[in-house]
Amino acid sequence: MKQTKKVGVPDAMGEDAKVQERLERLRAEYARLNEQRIATDRDRKNLEEQLRGLRQKAEQEYGTSDVGELRDLLEKRRKENEQMVSQYEEHIREIKEKLQEIENPESQEG
């Protein structure tokens, strides 16, 4: 009986193992990406809910949720605050002057 040599069978087994390893790596990567997708979707939903809440709060407090209008309103309020601080500073200066006049009446006489 003549023995036949099985050519290529060990190579095919090695190739099958390599394919199986690749498949397992791909499955693991898919699972990781799927978990990442789920987390990203959850985060997106949370952020959308926060945004809705912030828009609603802005509408209630400022009458608008438009970013441009809110920026304009902020700039207007900053200018108003700056003006009020300047007025307050002037008021304090006047108080100091009057206090100085009261404490040193002789310096006012010519």
Contacts in CASP RR format, 6 or more apart in sequence:
PFRMAT RR
TARGET T0000
AUTHOR 0000-0000-0000
METHOD contacts of the structure
MODEL  1
MKQTKKVGVPDAMGEDAKVQERLERLRAEYARLNEQRIATDRDRKNLEEQ
LRGLRQKAEQEYGTSDVGELRDLLEKRRKENEQMVSQYEEHIREIKEKLQ
EIENPESQEG
54 65 0 8 1.000
55 65 0 8 1.000
56 65 0 8 1.000
58 64 0 8 1.000
58 65 0 8 1.000
58 70 0 8 1.000
59 65 0 8 1.000
62 69 0 8 1.000
62 70 0 8 1.000
62 73 0 8 1.000
64 70 0 8 1.000
64 73 0 8 1.000
100 107 0 8 1.000
101 108 0 8 1.000
END
